[in-house]
Amino acid sequence: MSNNNATPSGTPTGKSQIHLTRLFQDAFDKRQADRKEFIEETEATFRPFGKLVQGDPDIAKAAELARKRATSHVPKPAAEPVKRKVRSQKVSAEDVTRVAPFDWNWTWSATSGSAQIFIKSADQNTGNLSGQTYSGDNGGAGSVACAVGVFYQPTAANGLLDISAIPSISWWYNASQLFDGVHSRGFIGFYVGEYTLEGDFVQAVVDQQINLWDVSSHSSNSATNSGFPLLATFPVDNNHFYEVWVWARNDSEGVGGGFLNFSYSGGVTTVNVPEISIFEYSSQAISIATMLFWQP
């Protein structure tokens, strides 16, 4: 039997944050294993060629100039995103708009080699998220993620949940390479975890990762958007509760510099989440709407 007034027990907030951290760390560790294999293959390919041209002063001069230009493009912190005015918070049985302060914030980061995390911040009181990574002068990988989230338990036994947000966002990345592999990526989206009323994780019903950039070659770009729409719809029931997060992440990978080959990358993401809107449709309301739509 469902209980509309049930209150989740345990520490669901802590469990949610721990789950997100484990999810990102596992993915980072797997990517580092793949990256190590790729670097070994690349070094085996270019080592003989490097020995052949090592005594050529013109090639050495050109490679050093290219490497200096690449390392000079370490990203600077992006400007604070525009904070938009939002309506007052309203709460009803089926329509909820949450404005800051939100229920929770979460951050995560990981590095390998000489990679650096310059910024890692999430503020539930303002909805501001910031992250900055650099692969390092001597090669490595850096990843940073941050999020703000809210709690929601449906009122209907079964239904659909629409969630939306329109954060402002500013981002910048640079990827430089010469005869070596490089990777830089940034994304934003919704993450929604489903939990039992006792606080046990069931599944990720939404794992949205909208790429802001995703490059594996020499390039650089930046953008600012005062209203980046995020939308998701998924089935729910009141025997579970849901933790709705807006998250952002950026990754930077490079191998540093050799005599003839090098790669570096860096990225900055700043976000302001002014509100998270939730609208619940009961299965009964959906059935009535379907009948009216199909009525001859």
Secondary structure as UniProt FT lines:
FT   TURN            4..5
FT   HELIX           12..53
FT   TURN            54..55
FT   HELIX           57..71
FT   TURN            72..73
FT   STRAND          90..91
FT   STRAND          95..99
FT   STRAND          104..113
FT   STRAND          116..123
FT   TURN            124..127
FT   STRAND          128..134
FT   TURN            137..138
FT   STRAND          140..152
FT   STRAND          159..165
FT   STRAND          168..178
FT   STRAND          183..196
FT   TURN            197..198
FT   STRAND          201..207
FT   STRAND          210..215
FT   STRAND          219..225
FT   STRAND          230..236
FT   TURN            238..239
FT   STRAND          240..254
FT   STRAND          256..257
FT   STRAND          262..272
FT   STRAND          275..282
FT   HELIX           283..294
//
